[in-house]
Amino acid sequence: MTIVHPIARAWITTGGTGAQNYDEFADDNEITAIIADNPRSALAIEMPHRAPGAGGSFLDALPAAAQRLADAKDDGSYTPADGVVVLYRITAPGEEPAYGMFATVDTDQISTSADEPGLVIRNEDVFIEKVRERVALAEAVGHLLSPVLLLQTGGGAQLQAALAAACDAAGAPAATDLDQAGRTHAIWPLGPGATQDELLALASGGDLVVADGNHRSLAAQLGKLPRFLAVITTPASVAIQPYNRLVSELTLTPASLVDALRAAGASVTPVSDLNPTSVILYAAGTAYAVELPHDPSAGPVDNLDHALVERVILRDALGLEPGDKGITYVGGDYPASWLVGEVDAGRAELAILIAPVTVDDFVAVNLARAKMPRKSTWFTPKARGGLVLAELGTH
């Protein structure tokens, strides 16, 4: 059964439009600065209300987003291609190459529970407000600009080898893009033929787990899109980095927080090492290693560190819900020193550093149809937005 398809009408960057995905930033001011430095960045379309001088709400800025995309197509920033998949390779000094391909995937294959049929597994909680923004953007601009990252778990090794061979045989890339971490993203459109057929079959050959883009995949469902834009990759091409938290204001003093956690059964010990084996709290100049109490009546996922932080520290001790505006979710692109610096500078009162889960554990949880805690996996390398666009209404 083939559930991965060519992009009916793709728009391929000619250079300069690539961008971090809109949800990769700990501070929205960074988005404004990136757009100011490069107005061609796809962020100007995906986050139009953060463009310099925009003002107003996200919905208010959508007409400007649509105009920016139309202008980008008119000025040659993108070139069209029909019926293609797009080979994708990410390289960096000292790292093994990562491989994937841009394609479209049947939306009706998304499954969020064991009793829901489908080969695309999404098992992480989301923030519905962000989903609604993605639906509105797609409707306003008529294109999908950022892909959902999917891991092929059934035949990952074969797909990895086939993608590497196809990239090696493809010649010079159609475009390259250098990201903020120094990685080079290269793409090659691949039209109909035996190689495309082989790759589509391999990409469709087993369960596809949503590694990044939970909001975008749900937006495709709510927006009633028949297919969504994805990068299909393999477990061998990704790693999981820490996904930490900043709390802007504490409802307790740091000392009272420590007392509350100990009263709840946690072990809390002052430390100087900021590389957690489980959880580290940093507040008022002091770091604490924390072993949070497990709930013997709960399942394995509910006893993962990210779930325990949400339940024991944020909810029970601090009285905060996951979507509280005082919580910032900070991905692995930001080192521990950055989070500590935010606290030391007074822009936050608490940093929570959490050891990452492994790729194998992530895949196992999803294949078991268990639900990951929200914002618990920061996959690297990230697929860039704005490299390959899928025009809607062309299926």
Kinemage of the C-alpha trace (Angstrom):
@kinemage 1
@onewidth
@group {chain A} dominant
@subgroup {mainchain}
@vectorlist {calphas} color= white
{ca met a 1} P 0.000 0.000 0.000
{ca thr a 2} L 1.510 3.296 -1.101
{ca ile a 3} L 0.662 6.150 1.252
{ca val a 4} L 3.619 8.379 0.304
{ca his a 5} L 3.227 10.246 -2.968
{ca pro a 6} L 5.030 12.746 -5.197
{ca ile a 7} L 4.239 16.413 -4.650
{ca ala a 8} L 1.705 17.242 -7.360
{ca arg a 9} L 2.993 20.809 -7.681
{ca ala a 10} L 6.093 21.676 -5.728
{ca trp a 11} L 7.812 25.019 -5.493
{ca ile a 12} L 11.556 24.546 -5.045
{ca thr a 13} L 13.731 27.252 -3.542
{ca thr a 14} L 16.373 28.812 -5.741
{ca gly a 15} L 18.238 29.836 -2.582
{ca gly a 16} L 17.878 32.173 0.368
{ca thr a 17} L 14.388 31.206 1.562
{ca gly a 18} L 15.278 28.403 3.985
{ca ala a 19} L 14.436 28.926 7.636
{ca gln a 20} L 14.165 27.323 11.017
{ca asn a 21} L 10.642 26.137 11.627
{ca tyr a 22} L 8.432 28.629 13.419
{ca asp a 23} L 8.310 26.520 16.610
{ca glu a 24} L 12.083 26.250 17.116
{ca phe a 25} L 12.515 29.575 18.917
{ca ala a 26} L 12.633 30.292 22.623
{ca asp a 27} L 12.204 34.025 21.993
{ca asp a 28} L 9.953 35.480 19.277
{ca asn a 29} L 12.317 38.448 18.952
{ca glu a 30} L 14.737 36.077 17.240
{ca ile a 31} L 12.180 35.560 14.485
{ca thr a 32} L 11.912 39.306 13.923
{ca ala a 33} L 15.704 39.628 13.774
{ca ile a 34} L 16.015 36.802 11.224
{ca ile a 35} L 13.355 38.348 8.972
{ca ala a 36} L 15.029 41.754 9.272
{ca asp a 37} L 18.348 40.235 8.174
{ca asn a 38} L 16.754 38.196 5.374
{ca pro a 39} L 13.291 39.338 4.225
{ca arg a 40} L 13.220 36.356 1.803
{ca ser a 41} L 13.189 33.913 4.715
{ca ala a 42} L 10.110 31.706 4.798
{ca leu a 43} L 9.635 32.845 8.384
{ca ala a 44} L 8.241 36.095 6.992
{ca ile a 45} L 5.394 34.020 5.545
{ca glu a 46} L 4.982 31.521 8.358
{ca met a 47} L 5.152 34.100 11.153
{ca pro a 48} L 3.992 37.290 9.421
{ca his a 49} L 2.970 39.005 12.657
{ca arg a 50} L 6.624 38.804 13.777
{ca ala a 51} L 7.973 40.612 10.711
{ca pro a 52} L 9.544 43.993 11.490
{ca gly a 53} L 6.854 46.649 11.797
{ca ala a 54} L 3.984 44.186 11.324
{ca gly a 55} L 1.958 44.849 14.468
{ca gly a 56} L -1.404 43.223 15.019
{ca ser a 57} L -2.299 39.577 15.508
{ca phe a 58} L -1.345 36.480 13.542
{ca leu a 59} L -4.719 36.475 11.766
{ca asp a 60} L -4.420 40.182 10.954
{ca ala a 61} L -1.075 39.545 9.240
{ca leu a 62} L -2.215 36.666 6.981
{ca pro a 63} L -2.961 38.864 3.911
{ca ala a 64} L 0.625 40.135 4.120
{ca ala a 65} L 1.850 36.513 4.286
{ca ala a 66} L -0.068 35.630 1.131
{ca gln a 67} L 1.357 38.655 -0.666
{ca arg a 68} L 4.918 37.796 0.388
{ca leu a 69} L 4.572 34.296 -1.019
{ca ala a 70} L 3.111 35.583 -4.292
{ca asp a 71} L 5.989 38.052 -4.574
{ca ala a 72} L 8.544 35.315 -3.856
{ca lys a 73} L 7.154 33.159 -6.653
{ca asp a 74} L 7.088 36.128 -9.032
{ca asp a 75} L 10.666 37.214 -8.322
{ca gly a 76} L 12.144 33.754 -8.911
{ca ser a 77} L 12.776 32.769 -5.308
{ca tyr a 78} L 10.922 29.543 -6.094
{ca thr a 79} L 10.630 27.483 -9.254
{ca pro a 80} L 7.772 25.032 -9.932
{ca ala a 81} L 8.098 21.280 -10.470
{ca asp a 82} L 5.298 18.776 -10.998
{ca gly a 83} L 5.091 15.186 -9.801
{ca val a 84} L 8.354 15.182 -7.879
{ca val a 85} L 9.792 13.933 -4.656
{ca val a 86} L 12.738 15.977 -3.446
{ca leu a 87} L 15.870 14.246 -2.198
{ca tyr a 88} L 17.285 15.811 0.940
{ca arg a 89} L 20.718 15.541 2.526
{ca ile a 90} L 22.024 17.356 5.598
{ca thr a 91} L 25.762 17.450 6.244
{ca ala a 92} L 28.081 19.042 8.783
{ca pro a 93} L 31.743 18.629 9.705
{ca gly a 94} L 32.181 15.762 12.130
{ca glu a 95} L 28.668 14.394 11.624
{ca glu a 96} L 27.352 11.516 9.552
{ca pro a 97} L 25.120 12.693 6.685
{ca ala a 98} L 21.376 12.662 7.331
{ca tyr a 99} L 19.071 11.661 4.492
{ca gly a 100} L 15.396 12.134 3.743
{ca met a 101} L 12.970 13.094 1.024
{ca phe a 102} L 10.189 15.630 0.684
{ca ala a 103} L 6.896 14.065 -0.407
{ca thr a 104} L 3.203 14.157 0.443
{ca val a 105} L 1.455 11.654 2.696
{ca asp a 106} L -2.193 10.665 2.945
{ca thr a 107} L -3.776 12.545 5.829
{ca asp a 108} L -6.317 9.786 6.466
{ca gln a 109} L -3.426 7.531 7.487
{ca ile a 110} L -2.794 9.515 10.698
{ca ser a 111} L -3.482 7.383 13.746
{ca thr a 112} L -3.492 8.710 17.293
{ca ser a 113} L -4.497 5.538 19.186
{ca ala a 114} L -4.265 1.768 18.944
{ca asp a 115} L -7.895 1.440 17.799
{ca glu a 116} L -7.535 4.048 15.031
{ca pro a 117} L -6.271 2.564 11.745
{ca gly a 118} L -3.404 4.224 9.919
{ca leu a 119} L 0.308 3.960 9.236
{ca val a 120} L 1.217 7.490 10.405
{ca ile a 121} L 1.536 7.466 14.180
{ca arg a 122} L 1.143 10.709 16.102
{ca asn a 123} L 1.192 10.248 19.859
{ca glu a 124} L 2.110 13.550 21.489
{ca asp a 125} L -0.123 16.172 23.043
{ca val a 126} L -0.326 19.517 21.243
{ca phe a 127} L -1.405 23.099 21.893
{ca ile a 128} L -4.606 23.603 19.912
{ca glu a 129} L -4.088 27.360 19.464
{ca lys a 130} L -0.927 26.681 17.449
{ca val a 131} L -2.790 24.133 15.342
{ca arg a 132} L -5.489 26.642 14.479
{ca glu a 133} L -2.826 29.126 13.357
{ca arg a 134} L -1.369 26.524 10.966
{ca val a 135} L -4.818 25.813 9.529
{ca ala a 136} L -5.441 29.525 8.973
{ca leu a 137} L -2.038 30.025 7.333
{ca ala a 138} L -2.547 27.160 4.881
{ca glu a 139} L -5.959 28.535 3.926
{ca ala a 140} L -4.572 32.054 3.462
{ca val a 141} L -1.489 31.241 1.374
{ca gly a 142} L -2.638 28.051 -0.386
{ca his a 143} L 0.652 26.262 0.239
{ca leu a 144} L 2.411 24.200 2.896
{ca leu a 145} L 5.838 25.626 3.712
{ca ser a 146} L 7.125 23.413 6.535
{ca pro a 147} L 7.195 19.618 6.495
{ca val a 148} L 6.198 17.075 9.098
{ca leu a 149} L 9.249 14.935 9.930
{ca leu a 150} L 8.397 11.219 9.740
{ca leu a 151} L 10.568 8.253 10.756
{ca gln a 152} L 10.174 5.119 8.648
{ca thr a 153} L 10.347 2.352 11.245
{ca gly a 154} L 9.597 -0.667 9.064
{ca gly a 155} L 12.391 -0.545 6.507
{ca gly a 156} L 14.544 2.289 7.757
{ca ala a 157} L 17.867 0.685 6.848
{ca gln a 158} L 16.823 -0.007 3.261
{ca leu a 159} L 15.377 3.497 2.858
{ca gln a 160} L 18.538 5.056 4.310
{ca ala a 161} L 20.710 3.172 1.798
{ca ala a 162} L 18.434 4.009 -1.123
{ca leu a 163} L 18.310 7.707 -0.255
{ca ala a 164} L 22.088 7.893 0.110
{ca ala a 165} L 22.566 6.199 -3.256
{ca ala a 166} L 20.029 8.460 -4.958
{ca cys a 167} L 21.705 11.610 -3.592
{ca asp a 168} L 25.127 10.376 -4.673
{ca ala a 169} L 23.827 9.750 -8.178
{ca ala a 170} L 21.919 13.031 -8.476
{ca gly a 171} L 24.845 15.327 -9.255
{ca ala a 172} L 24.969 18.936 -8.133
{ca pro a 173} L 22.115 19.977 -5.806
{ca ala a 174} L 19.344 22.193 -7.121
{ca ala a 175} L 19.873 24.390 -4.048
{ca thr a 176} L 21.712 24.427 -0.752
{ca asp a 177} L 21.036 26.238 2.482
{ca leu a 178} L 23.257 26.793 5.519
{ca asp a 179} L 21.476 26.682 8.869
{ca gln a 180} L 22.258 28.387 12.175
{ca ala a 181} L 24.180 25.329 13.430
{ca gly a 182} L 26.507 25.240 10.394
{ca arg a 183} L 24.757 22.320 8.672
{ca thr a 184} L 24.357 22.347 4.889
{ca his a 185} L 20.934 21.343 3.583
{ca ala a 186} L 20.975 20.145 -0.041
{ca ile a 187} L 17.966 19.240 -2.217
{ca trp a 188} L 17.418 17.528 -5.578
{ca pro a 189} L 13.980 17.269 -7.273
{ca leu a 190} L 13.423 13.737 -8.589
{ca gly a 191} L 10.789 13.166 -11.246
{ca pro a 192} L 8.853 10.050 -12.228
{ca gly a 193} L 10.834 6.889 -12.900
{ca ala a 194} L 12.240 3.756 -11.338
{ca thr a 195} L 14.167 5.541 -8.586
{ca gln a 196} L 11.153 7.565 -7.523
{ca asp a 197} L 8.996 4.421 -7.511
{ca glu a 198} L 11.536 2.578 -5.353
{ca leu a 199} L 11.777 5.398 -2.844
{ca leu a 200} L 8.003 5.815 -2.570
{ca ala a 201} L 7.592 2.077 -1.968
{ca leu a 202} L 10.294 2.027 0.720
{ca ala a 203} L 8.901 5.156 2.376
{ca ser a 204} L 5.463 3.497 2.497
{ca gly a 205} L 6.838 0.197 3.771
{ca gly a 206} L 6.001 0.425 7.468
{ca asp a 207} L 4.751 2.624 10.246
{ca leu a 208} L 5.741 6.281 9.931
{ca val a 209} L 6.201 7.950 13.315
{ca val a 210} L 5.780 11.725 13.645
{ca ala a 211} L 9.122 12.929 15.018
{ca asp a 212} L 8.547 16.652 14.478
{ca gly a 213} L 5.457 18.495 13.313
{ca asn a 214} L 2.689 17.201 15.565
{ca his a 215} L 0.870 20.532 15.210
{ca arg a 216} L 1.291 20.572 11.430
{ca ser a 217} L -0.059 17.036 11.062
{ca leu a 218} L -3.140 17.820 13.158
{ca ala a 219} L -3.596 21.026 11.160
{ca ala a 220} L -3.791 18.912 7.996
{ca gln a 221} L -6.587 16.911 9.593
{ca leu a 222} L -8.526 19.915 10.892
{ca gly a 223} L -8.047 21.693 7.566
{ca lys a 224} L -9.363 18.605 5.746
{ca leu a 225} L -6.306 18.385 3.515
{ca pro a 226} L -6.129 15.090 1.580
{ca arg a 227} L -2.329 15.041 1.929
{ca phe a 228} L 0.294 16.863 3.955
{ca leu a 229} L 3.884 17.814 3.232
{ca ala a 230} L 6.467 15.611 4.923
{ca val a 231} L 10.125 14.740 5.018
{ca ile a 232} L 10.441 10.984 5.377
{ca thr a 233} L 13.689 9.991 7.051
{ca thr a 234} L 15.036 7.097 9.117
{ca pro a 235} L 16.082 6.512 12.740
{ca ala a 236} L 19.711 6.366 11.564
{ca ser a 237} L 19.504 9.978 10.335
{ca val a 238} L 18.294 11.626 13.548
{ca ala a 239} L 19.199 12.112 17.197
{ca ile a 240} L 17.188 13.448 20.118
{ca gln a 241} L 18.567 16.410 22.069
{ca pro a 242} L 17.290 17.814 25.388
{ca tyr a 243} L 13.971 19.658 25.489
{ca asn a 244} L 14.105 21.956 28.515
{ca arg a 245} L 11.835 24.493 30.199
{ca leu a 246} L 12.099 28.032 31.522
{ca val a 247} L 9.621 29.407 34.051
{ca ser a 248} L 9.361 33.186 34.028
{ca glu a 249} L 7.902 33.643 37.532
{ca leu a 250} L 7.815 31.273 40.472
{ca thr a 251} L 4.827 30.961 42.752
{ca leu a 252} L 7.221 29.729 45.481
{ca thr a 253} L 10.674 30.786 46.567
{ca pro a 254} L 13.396 28.401 45.308
{ca ala a 255} L 13.872 27.127 48.875
{ca ser a 256} L 10.139 26.475 49.240
{ca leu a 257} L 10.098 24.684 45.882
{ca val a 258} L 12.893 22.396 47.055
{ca asp a 259} L 10.984 21.712 50.284
{ca ala a 260} L 7.795 20.966 48.347
{ca leu a 261} L 9.571 18.518 46.055
{ca arg a 262} L 11.195 16.717 48.968
{ca ala a 263} L 7.816 16.519 50.697
{ca ala a 264} L 6.455 14.901 47.524
{ca gly a 265} L 9.134 12.201 47.733
{ca ala a 266} L 11.786 13.665 45.415
{ca ser a 267} L 15.515 13.514 46.062
{ca val a 268} L 16.982 17.038 45.680
{ca thr a 269} L 20.754 17.562 45.847
{ca pro a 270} L 22.827 20.707 45.087
{ca val a 271} L 25.233 20.081 42.181
{ca ser a 272} L 27.705 21.943 39.995
{ca asp a 273} L 27.284 19.731 36.868
{ca leu a 274} L 24.567 20.935 34.489
{ca asn a 275} L 24.404 17.735 32.395
{ca pro a 276} L 21.404 15.902 33.792
{ca thr a 277} L 21.081 12.160 34.070
{ca ser a 278} L 17.438 12.910 34.814
{ca val a 279} L 16.385 16.446 35.909
{ca ile a 280} L 18.265 19.551 37.058
{ca leu a 281} L 16.671 22.707 38.462
{ca tyr a 282} L 18.512 26.033 38.403
{ca ala a 283} L 17.261 29.028 40.389
{ca ala a 284} L 18.818 31.909 42.324
{ca gly a 285} L 22.354 30.853 41.415
{ca thr a 286} L 22.057 27.246 42.599
{ca ala a 287} L 21.605 24.021 40.609
{ca tyr a 288} L 19.889 20.943 42.038
{ca ala a 289} L 19.834 17.379 40.735
{ca val a 290} L 16.322 16.044 41.184
{ca glu a 291} L 15.091 12.458 41.149
{ca leu a 292} L 11.327 12.727 40.947
{ca pro a 293} L 9.124 10.062 42.548
{ca his a 294} L 7.623 7.506 40.186
{ca asp a 295} L 3.979 6.534 40.381
{ca pro a 296} L 3.852 2.710 40.607
{ca ser a 297} L 0.239 2.726 39.405
{ca ala a 298} L 1.126 4.657 36.214
{ca gly a 299} L 2.510 3.308 32.966
{ca pro a 300} L 6.106 3.717 31.757
{ca val a 301} L 5.359 6.852 29.722
{ca asp a 302} L 3.791 8.637 32.695
{ca asn a 303} L 7.017 7.998 34.596
{ca leu a 304} L 9.286 9.510 31.936
{ca asp a 305} L 11.153 12.562 33.232
{ca his a 306} L 9.231 14.971 30.975
{ca ala a 307} L 5.889 13.678 32.286
{ca leu a 308} L 7.093 13.823 35.889
{ca val a 309} L 8.308 17.407 35.442
{ca glu a 310} L 4.919 18.409 34.055
{ca arg a 311} L 3.021 16.666 36.844
{ca val a 312} L 5.166 16.955 39.974
{ca ile a 313} L 7.041 20.236 39.453
{ca leu a 314} L 4.883 22.390 37.192
{ca arg a 315} L 1.389 21.293 38.206
{ca asp a 316} L 1.609 20.060 41.790
{ca ala a 317} L 4.385 22.276 43.182
{ca leu a 318} L 3.969 25.451 41.101
{ca gly a 319} L 0.297 25.258 40.132
{ca leu a 320} L 1.024 25.737 36.418
{ca glu a 321} L -0.694 24.084 33.460
{ca pro a 322} L 1.467 23.032 30.439
{ca gly a 323} L 0.131 25.845 28.248
{ca asp a 324} L 0.747 28.552 30.827
{ca lys a 325} L 2.312 31.646 29.258
{ca gly a 326} L 4.941 31.630 31.991
{ca ile a 327} L 6.470 28.402 30.657
{ca thr a 328} L 8.853 28.526 27.698
{ca tyr a 329} L 9.795 25.246 26.008
{ca val a 330} L 13.441 25.421 24.965
{ca gly a 331} L 14.837 22.962 22.427
{ca gly a 332} L 18.290 21.467 22.212
{ca asp a 333} L 19.673 24.195 19.966
{ca tyr a 334} L 19.965 26.256 23.157
{ca pro a 335} L 22.662 24.908 25.528
{ca ala a 336} L 22.334 24.688 29.300
{ca ser a 337} L 24.485 27.805 29.608
{ca trp a 338} L 21.852 29.799 27.694
{ca leu a 339} L 19.077 28.764 30.091
{ca val a 340} L 21.256 29.545 33.103
{ca gly a 341} L 22.030 32.934 31.560
{ca glu a 342} L 18.322 33.715 31.207
{ca val a 343} L 17.825 33.041 34.924
{ca asp a 344} L 20.947 34.956 35.963
{ca ala a 345} L 19.829 37.933 33.854
{ca gly a 346} L 16.410 37.968 35.539
{ca arg a 347} L 14.436 37.129 32.407
{ca ala a 348} L 13.319 33.870 34.039
{ca glu a 349} L 13.288 32.567 37.605
{ca leu a 350} L 13.689 28.819 37.014
{ca ala a 351} L 15.412 26.625 34.434
{ca ile a 352} L 14.462 22.945 34.219
{ca leu a 353} L 17.003 20.782 32.378
{ca ile a 354} L 15.802 17.305 31.376
{ca ala a 355} L 17.863 14.428 29.998
{ca pro a 356} L 16.714 13.431 26.486
{ca val a 357} L 14.944 10.203 25.643
{ca thr a 358} L 16.621 7.910 23.115
{ca val a 359} L 15.463 7.438 19.517
{ca asp a 360} L 14.900 3.725 20.202
{ca asp a 361} L 12.746 4.494 23.251
{ca phe a 362} L 10.789 7.109 21.295
{ca val a 363} L 10.054 4.662 18.473
{ca ala a 364} L 9.103 1.898 20.923
{ca val a 365} L 6.653 4.171 22.770
{ca asn a 366} L 4.992 5.177 19.521
{ca leu a 367} L 4.779 1.672 18.088
{ca ala a 368} L 3.124 0.623 21.357
{ca arg a 369} L 0.593 3.421 20.679
{ca ala a 370} L 1.458 5.099 23.962
{ca lys a 371} L 1.452 8.906 24.130
{ca met a 372} L 4.663 10.874 24.630
{ca pro a 373} L 4.614 13.842 27.029
{ca arg a 374} L 4.288 17.118 25.132
{ca lys a 375} L 7.507 18.853 24.097
{ca ser a 376} L 9.643 15.860 25.101
{ca thr a 377} L 11.630 15.224 21.901
{ca trp a 378} L 13.882 17.715 20.117
{ca phe a 379} L 15.063 15.924 16.997
{ca thr a 380} L 18.210 16.969 15.168
{ca pro a 381} L 19.003 17.741 12.498
{ca lys a 382} L 15.797 19.641 11.863
{ca ala a 383} L 14.240 19.753 8.412
{ca arg a 384} L 14.277 23.330 7.127
{ca gly a 385} L 11.112 25.169 6.245
{ca gly a 386} L 10.888 27.133 3.015
{ca leu a 387} L 13.031 24.792 0.901
{ca val a 388} L 10.192 22.861 -0.712
{ca leu a 389} L 6.585 24.052 -0.788
{ca ala a 390} L 3.494 22.019 -1.657
{ca glu a 391} L 0.757 23.899 -3.482
{ca leu a 392} L -2.679 22.982 -2.196
{ca gly a 393} L -5.550 21.993 -4.434
{ca thr a 394} L -3.315 20.260 -6.989
{ca his a 395} L -3.835 16.612 -5.983
